[in-house]
Amino acid sequence: MKNMDIFDLRILTTMQRDSSLSQRQIADQVGLSQNACWRRIQALQAAGILAGAQARVDLAALGLDLTVFVMIRTRHHARDWVDRFSRHVQSLPEVIDFNRIGGEWDYLLKIVTPGMAGYDRFYQRLIDGFEFDKVTGLFSMEQIFENRPADLNRLL
């Protein structure tokens, strides 16, 4: 969006912090009328900058108490292998983030699972039918913060 200004950034910042706010509450927080705020939200959505809203769920409270960052290195980089691997990873419900990365590793997955036994079951399904050079898991002992809103004021 070419003509973003401080009000657009305020709307995005406010919605990053709490997307459950009503348009009236957002308008009040950013200093706009409700109609002007609504038009800006519509423009941000149309531009693809604002995409949907999600509720935060305490996964540990549901028994998904182990977070593991899985790093994968492979020698296979052909498009058909990558596509097949991507479909496979998408079929694994434990995976909540999936990234192709640069450097010594090729892929980074963030998974949540019920304990070490759950991770072992996940790992066996992950490697089934695929050849990797190396797979390692980094186990989160404590989550300091998650889904931190991006500081959009630095864009001005």
C-alpha positions in Angstrom: 0.0 0.0 0.0 1.7 3.2 -1.2 0.0 5.8 1.0 0.3 4.3 4.4 0.5 6.9 7.2 0.6 7.0 11.0 -3.1 6.1 11.3 -2.7 2.9 9.2 0.3 1.9 11.3 -1.6 2.6 14.5 -4.5 0.5 13.3 -2.1 -2.4 12.5 -0.3 -2.1 15.8 -3.6 -2.0 17.7 -4.9 -5.0 15.9 -1.7 -7.0 16.3 -2.1 -6.6 20.1 -5.8 -7.5 20.2 -7.7 -8.4 17.1 -10.9 -9.0 19.1 -11.5 -5.2 19.5 -14.5 -3.7 17.8 -14.0 -1.2 15.1 -15.3 1.5 17.5 -12.6 0.5 20.0 -9.9 0.5 17.4 -11.1 3.9 16.1 -11.0 5.3 19.6 -7.5 4.0 20.3 -6.0 5.4 17.0 -7.9 8.7 17.0 -10.2 8.3 14.0 -13.9 8.2 13.5 -15.4 4.8 13.2 -16.2 5.3 9.5 -12.7 6.5 8.7 -11.2 3.6 10.6 -13.5 1.1 8.8 -12.4 2.4 5.4 -8.7 2.1 6.3 -9.2 -1.4 7.6 -10.9 -2.3 4.3 -8.0 -0.8 2.3 -5.5 -2.7 4.4 -7.3 -5.9 3.8 -7.7 -5.3 0.1 -3.9 -4.6 -0.1 -3.2 -7.9 1.6 -1.5 -6.2 4.5 -4.2 -7.2 7.0 -5.1 -10.9 6.6 -7.6 -12.5 9.0 -7.6 -12.7 12.8 -6.7 -15.5 15.2 -7.3 -16.3 18.8 -4.4 -17.2 21.0 -4.8 -20.7 22.5 -2.8 -21.9 25.5 -1.6 -25.1 24.0 0.1 -26.3 27.2 -3.3 -26.1 28.9 -4.6 -28.6 26.3 -1.7 -31.0 26.9 0.5 -29.8 24.1 3.3 -29.0 26.5 6.5 -29.6 24.5 7.7 -27.2 21.9 10.5 -28.4 19.6 12.3 -26.6 16.9 13.3 -29.2 14.3 16.2 -28.4 11.9 16.6 -30.4 8.8 19.5 -30.7 6.3 19.0 -32.5 3.0 20.8 -33.0 -0.2 17.6 -33.1 -2.2 16.6 -29.7 -3.7 14.8 -30.7 -6.8 11.3 -29.1 -7.1 9.4 -32.4 -7.1 11.2 -33.5 -3.9 10.6 -30.2 -2.2 6.9 -30.3 -3.2 6.5 -33.8 -1.9 8.2 -33.0 1.3 6.2 -29.8 1.8 2.9 -31.8 1.4 4.2 -34.4 3.9 5.1 -31.7 6.5 1.7 -30.0 6.0 0.0 -33.3 6.8 1.6 -33.5 10.2 -0.7 -31.8 12.7 2.1 -31.1 15.2 3.8 -28.6 12.9 2.7 -25.1 13.5 5.5 -23.2 11.6 7.4 -24.4 8.6 10.3 -22.4 7.0 12.8 -23.0 4.3 16.0 -21.3 5.6 19.5 -20.4 4.4 22.8 -21.3 5.9 23.9 -24.7 7.1 20.3 -26.0 7.4 17.5 -26.2 4.9 14.3 -26.3 6.9 13.1 -25.2 10.3 9.9 -26.6 11.8 8.2 -25.5 15.0 6.1 -28.3 16.5 4.0 -28.7 19.6 3.3 -32.1 21.0 2.3 -33.9 24.3 5.7 -34.6 25.8 8.7 -36.6 24.6 6.7 -39.6 23.6 4.6 -37.4 21.3 7.8 -36.0 19.8 9.1 -39.5 19.1 5.9 -40.4 17.4 6.1 -37.2 15.3 9.8 -37.8 14.5 9.1 -41.3 13.2 6.3 -40.0 10.9 8.5 -37.1 9.8 11.4 -39.2 8.5 9.2 -42.0 7.0 9.9 -42.1 3.3 12.5 -39.3 3.2 16.3 -39.2 3.3 17.9 -36.5 5.2 21.5 -35.6 5.9 20.7 -34.5 9.5 17.7 -33.9 11.7 18.0 -32.2 15.1 15.5 -31.1 17.6 16.0 -28.1 19.9 13.7 -28.4 22.9 12.1 -25.2 24.4 12.5 -25.2 28.1 10.7 -21.9 28.6 8.8 -19.6 26.3 9.9 -16.0 27.1 7.3 -14.5 24.7 5.5 -15.5 21.6 3.8 -13.7 18.6 5.4 -10.4 19.6 3.7 -7.6 17.6 6.1 -6.1 15.1 7.1 -2.5 15.9 5.6 -0.7 12.9 6.7 2.8 14.1 10.1 2.1 12.6 8.6 2.2 9.2 8.0 5.9 9.4 
